[in-house]
Amino acid sequence: MEKVRWGIIGCGDVAEVKSGPAFQQLDNSMLVAVMRRNGDKAKDFAKRHKVSLWSNDADELIYHTDIDALYIATPPSTHLEYALRALEANKNVYLEKPMALTSEEASQICKAAEQSDAKIAVAHYRRRLPAFLKVKQLIEANVIGTVQFADIQILQPPKTDMIADTDDNWRLRPEISGGGYFYDIAPHQIDLMYHFFGDFAEIKGCATAYPDRSSVAHTVNGVIAFKSGIQFRGIWNFSAVEANKKDECTIYGTEGKIVFSFYGEAVQLFTNDGMEEFTFQNPKHIQQPMIASVNDYFLGKGSNPCSAEEGLVVMRALQQLKGG
């Protein structure tokens, strides 16, 4: 293969700007077809983005002979179904996060990938954004000395620009999302901690649910011990007042600290020499760097930027932090 021919299953809000157009921006990639259960919306997406084929039936993409890889961008409730069928059809898969409703489903996807000739990668795309590449570089260069612990605070009001608006607000329906806003937002943070610091040794957490939605948490609080000896604590709250709004991670070392926002474009470095700030500009299609890496992996030109096994680790951590 000189070029990956892509199909998108679930051309909704995420695919509109964050990811979909990126498949058309790469020299060795082309977007062949898109699918959405609402055929009119699939047709509209295809027309606006100049995609030749559209459908309301996922099988038309899964079994299409001119499609090499599928980007599964539906809500988590259908990730297992579509991923299993795609892998069985030997189609490469780029799977949105969280990779499934539960870690048990994620484990099924991993097993299916082992039995397939196809490849799979998970869309933990923040690994490839410039700010987080810089954070990893600073950590590995021991700029703040030996890392001791990290602290995350995600405090957001019920209506937050971190989360895309949808007509039915499916993210608060655990049978579709897996576990509310926490399952939508936290995979980014937990995956980056795992990416920065390595394997987890122990995870503990607890959650407080909405009174009228007993299975959806508005607050999750947890701690993680890494095998490296690094400690982590984090709190996610989605019922904060505007005045308490916060999105911050601080990584503390023996000789300084690194401070950044998960949704910003700046990294601050504090050492005995003072403070230095590094600023970046995210790409318009924010998943494009990750998609480029995945595309190269599918072409045999690079390693997997985020494996299904890594996605499973994050899924297990989400459940443990939520107290499950």
C-alpha positions in Angstrom: 0.0 0.0 0.0 1.2 3.5 -0.9 -1.9 5.1 0.5 -4.5 4.2 3.1 -8.1 4.4 1.9 -10.3 5.3 4.8 -13.9 5.0 5.8 -15.5 6.8 8.8 -18.2 5.0 10.8 -20.0 7.8 12.7 -19.5 11.1 10.9 -20.9 13.2 13.7 -19.7 16.1 15.8 -16.2 14.7 16.5 -15.5 13.9 12.9 -16.7 17.3 11.7 -13.6 19.3 12.6 -11.4 17.5 15.1 -10.7 14.4 13.0 -12.6 13.9 9.7 -10.9 16.4 7.4 -7.4 15.3 8.6 -7.8 12.1 6.6 -7.9 14.3 3.5 -4.9 16.4 4.5 -2.3 13.7 4.4 -0.4 12.8 1.2 -0.6 9.1 1.8 -4.3 9.0 2.9 -7.7 9.4 1.3 -11.2 9.5 2.7 -13.3 7.2 0.5 -16.6 6.9 2.4 -18.6 8.0 5.5 -21.4 6.4 7.4 -24.0 7.6 9.8 -27.3 6.0 10.8 -29.1 9.1 9.7 -28.6 8.9 5.9 -29.5 12.5 5.3 -26.8 13.7 7.7 -24.2 11.2 6.2 -25.0 12.6 2.7 -24.7 16.1 3.9 -21.3 15.4 5.5 -20.1 13.7 2.4 -21.2 16.7 0.2 -19.7 19.3 2.4 -16.4 17.5 2.8 -16.2 16.2 -0.8 -16.4 12.5 0.0 -17.5 10.4 -2.9 -19.4 7.7 -1.0 -21.8 7.8 1.9 -24.2 5.3 3.6 -26.4 4.7 6.6 -25.2 1.1 6.8 -21.9 0.3 8.5 -21.6 -3.0 6.6 -21.3 -1.1 3.3 -18.0 0.3 4.6 -16.8 -2.7 6.6 -17.0 -5.0 3.5 -16.2 -2.4 0.8 -13.2 -3.7 -1.2 -11.8 -0.2 -1.8 -11.5 0.6 1.9 -8.4 -0.4 3.9 -9.1 1.2 7.3 -12.0 2.3 9.3 -12.2 5.2 11.8 -14.9 4.2 14.4 -16.2 7.5 15.7 -19.5 6.5 17.1 -20.5 6.7 20.8 -18.8 3.9 22.9 -21.9 1.7 23.0 -21.2 0.5 19.4 -17.4 0.4 19.6 -17.3 -3.3 20.4 -19.7 -4.3 17.7 -18.1 -2.3 14.9 -14.5 -3.0 16.0 -15.1 -6.8 16.1 -16.8 -6.8 12.7 -14.1 -4.6 11.1 -11.2 -6.7 12.5 -13.0 -9.9 11.4 -13.1 -8.4 7.9 -9.4 -7.6 8.2 -9.9 -3.9 8.1 -7.4 -1.8 10.0 -9.1 0.2 12.8 -8.6 3.6 14.4 -10.9 3.5 17.4 -12.2 6.5 19.3 -11.8 6.8 23.1 -13.0 5.5 25.4 -12.4 2.4 23.4 -15.5 0.6 24.8 -18.2 0.8 27.4 -16.2 -1.4 29.9 -12.8 -2.9 30.3 -14.4 -6.3 29.6 -15.5 -5.1 26.2 -12.1 -3.5 25.6 -10.5 -6.9 26.4 -12.7 -8.6 23.8 -11.4 -6.1 21.2 -7.8 -6.8 22.2 -8.4 -10.6 21.8 -10.0 -10.0 18.4 -7.1 -7.9 17.3 -4.7 -10.7 18.2 -6.7 -13.1 16.0 -6.9 -10.7 13.0 -4.3 -9.8 10.3 -5.5 -6.2 10.7 -4.0 -3.5 12.9 -5.8 -1.3 15.5 -4.9 1.9 17.2 -6.8 3.9 19.9 -7.5 7.7 19.5 -5.6 9.0 22.5 -4.5 11.8 20.2 -3.2 14.2 22.8 0.0 12.1 22.9 0.9 13.7 19.6 0.0 17.4 20.4 3.0 19.7 20.7 2.4 20.8 24.3 2.3 17.2 25.6 5.3 16.2 23.5 7.1 19.1 25.2 6.0 17.9 28.7 7.3 14.4 27.9 10.6 15.8 26.7 11.0 17.9 29.8 10.3 14.9 32.0 12.7 12.6 30.2 15.4 15.3 30.3 15.1 15.5 34.1 14.7 19.3 33.9 12.7 19.2 37.1 14.8 16.5 38.6 13.2 13.2 39.7 9.5 13.3 39.3 7.8 12.7 42.6 4.0 13.2 42.1 1.4 14.8 39.8 -1.9 16.5 40.6 -4.8 17.0 38.3 -7.9 19.2 38.9 -10.7 19.2 36.3 -13.5 21.4 37.7 -16.2 22.2 35.1 -19.8 23.6 35.2 -22.6 21.4 33.8 -22.3 23.2 30.5 -18.6 23.2 29.5 -16.9 23.8 26.2 -14.8 20.7 26.9 -17.7 18.6 25.8 -19.4 18.8 22.4 -23.1 19.7 22.5 -25.5 17.0 21.2 -29.3 16.9 20.8 -29.8 14.0 23.1 -26.8 14.6 25.5 -25.9 10.9 25.2 -22.8 11.4 27.4 -25.0 11.4 30.5 -26.5 8.0 29.5 -24.2 5.3 30.7 -25.6 2.7 28.5 -24.3 4.8 25.6 -21.2 6.6 27.0 -20.0 4.1 29.7 -20.1 6.6 32.6 -21.0 10.2 32.0 -18.7 13.2 31.4 -15.9 11.4 33.4 -15.7 8.7 30.8 -15.6 11.3 28.0 -12.9 13.6 29.5 -10.8 11.5 31.8 -9.3 9.1 29.2 -7.2 12.0 27.9 -5.7 12.7 31.3 -5.3 9.2 32.5 -3.7 8.1 29.2 -1.2 11.0 29.3 -0.2 10.1 32.9 0.3 6.5 31.7 2.2 7.7 28.7 4.5 10.0 30.8 5.1 7.7 33.9 4.6 4.1 32.8 2.7 1.2 34.3 0.2 1.5 37.2 0.9 -0.4 40.4 -2.2 0.5 42.4 -5.4 2.6 41.7 -8.1 3.7 44.2 -11.0 6.0 43.7 -14.5 6.9 44.6 -17.3 8.8 43.0 -20.4 10.8 43.8 -23.4 10.4 41.5 -26.1 12.8 40.3 -29.2 12.2 42.6 -31.4 11.6 39.5 -28.8 9.6 37.6 -27.4 7.0 40.1 -25.0 5.5 37.6 -23.5 8.7 36.3 -20.8 10.5 38.5 -20.5 14.2 38.7 -17.4 14.0 40.9 -14.6 11.4 40.8 -11.6 11.5 43.1 -8.7 9.1 42.9 -5.1 8.2 43.5 -2.6 6.2 41.5 0.7 4.7 42.5 3.0 4.0 39.5 5.5 1.1 39.4 8.2 3.8 39.0 7.3 5.1 42.5 5.6 8.3 41.2 2.4 9.2 42.9 -0.7 10.8 41.4 -3.9 12.3 42.7 -6.8 13.7 40.6 -10.3 15.1 41.0 -12.9 15.6 38.3 -16.0 17.6 39.0 -18.7 18.4 36.5 -21.1 20.4 38.7 -18.8 23.3 39.6 -19.8 26.9 39.7 -18.2 29.1 37.0 -16.0 30.8 39.6 -14.4 27.4 40.5 -13.7 26.4 36.9 -10.3 24.8 36.5 -8.3 22.6 34.1 -4.8 22.1 35.4 -2.1 19.5 35.9 1.0 20.1 37.9 3.9 17.6 37.8 6.3 18.1 40.8 9.9 17.1 40.8 12.9 17.3 43.2 14.1 20.5 41.3 11.0 22.2 40.1 7.5 21.7 38.6 5.7 21.6 35.2 2.2 23.2 35.0 -0.2 22.9 32.0 -3.8 22.8 30.9 -5.1 19.8 29.0 -7.1 22.1 26.8 -4.6 24.9 26.5 -1.6 25.5 24.4 1.0 26.5 27.0 3.4 24.7 29.3 5.0 26.5 32.2 8.3 25.3 33.7 9.3 26.4 37.2 12.8 25.8 38.5 15.2 27.6 40.8 16.1 29.8 37.8 12.6 31.1 37.6 9.6 30.4 35.3 9.8 29.7 31.5 6.7 29.4 29.4 6.5 27.4 26.1 3.6 28.2 23.8 2.2 26.2 21.0 -0.6 26.3 18.4 -2.7 23.2 18.0 -3.6 22.1 14.5 -7.1 23.1 13.2 -8.0 19.4 12.9 -6.6 18.5 16.4 -6.3 14.8 15.7 -4.2 15.2 12.6 -0.8 14.5 14.2 -2.2 11.3 15.7 -3.9 10.3 12.5 -0.7 10.8 10.6 1.1 8.5 13.0 -1.7 5.9 12.7 -1.7 6.2 9.0 2.1 5.5 8.9 1.6 2.6 11.2 -1.0 1.1 8.9 1.4 1.6 6.0 4.2 -0.2 7.9 6.3 3.0 8.2 6.1 3.4 12.0 5.1 1.9 15.3 1.7 1.9 16.8 1.2 5.3 18.6 -1.4 3.9 21.0 -2.2 0.2 21.0 -5.4 -1.6 22.0 -3.6 -3.0 25.0 -2.8 0.6 26.2 -6.4 1.5 25.6 -7.4 -1.4 27.8 -5.1 -0.2 30.6 -6.9 3.2 30.5 -10.3 1.5 30.6 -9.4 -0.5 33.6 -8.1 2.7 35.3 -11.4 4.6 34.6 -13.4 1.8 36.3 -11.1 1.7 39.3 -11.0 5.5 39.8 -14.8 5.5 39.7 -14.8 2.9 42.5 -15.9 0.0 40.3 
